[in-house]
Amino acid sequence: MTDSVCVDASVGVKWLVREEDSIIALRLRHDILARGDVLIAPPHTPSEMASAIYKRYYAGTMQPESARIALAALPGIRLESRFMPELPLRALEIAAQFNLKWIYDAFYVALADIVGCEMWTADATLYRTVHPAFSKIHLLSELRRR
């Protein structure tokens, strides 16, 4: 049986841009796919990842060619977009419950909650805010200890 694993943009960007914990994120991706599981995320994830890459370019911390290479690799990361009709309302409930600044963060938690799967994030603030209410959320940096 194939399981789903939700990842947020903070993990996905690490697959495309060399930064802290990129190796860990790539290993996590490899392990998930090697098990035959499916990586899932809400439909806005590629835009959020592209925005994070552009932010680095705009700030001058990423060269134009590096940004082009990272964005050209985005379609090949094997991240399945998932949307269900109840996703926006569930995201709103979670964002309001935890007073999240951005609802798009809640979309990842809501997707994992609806599907009943694990979720991985590199966003320590998001993790601390919603865990342990959502016990299937994991912080990427936890894997440094393994």
Buried (B, 14 or more C-beta within 10 A) or exposed (E): EEBBBBBBBBBBBBBBBEEEBBEBBBEBBEEBEEEEBBBBBBEBBBEBBBEBBBEBBEEEEBEEEBBEBBBEEBEEBEBEEBEEEEBBEBBBBBBEEBEBEEBBBBBBBBBBBBBEBBBBBBBEEBBEBBBEEBEBBBBBBEBEEE
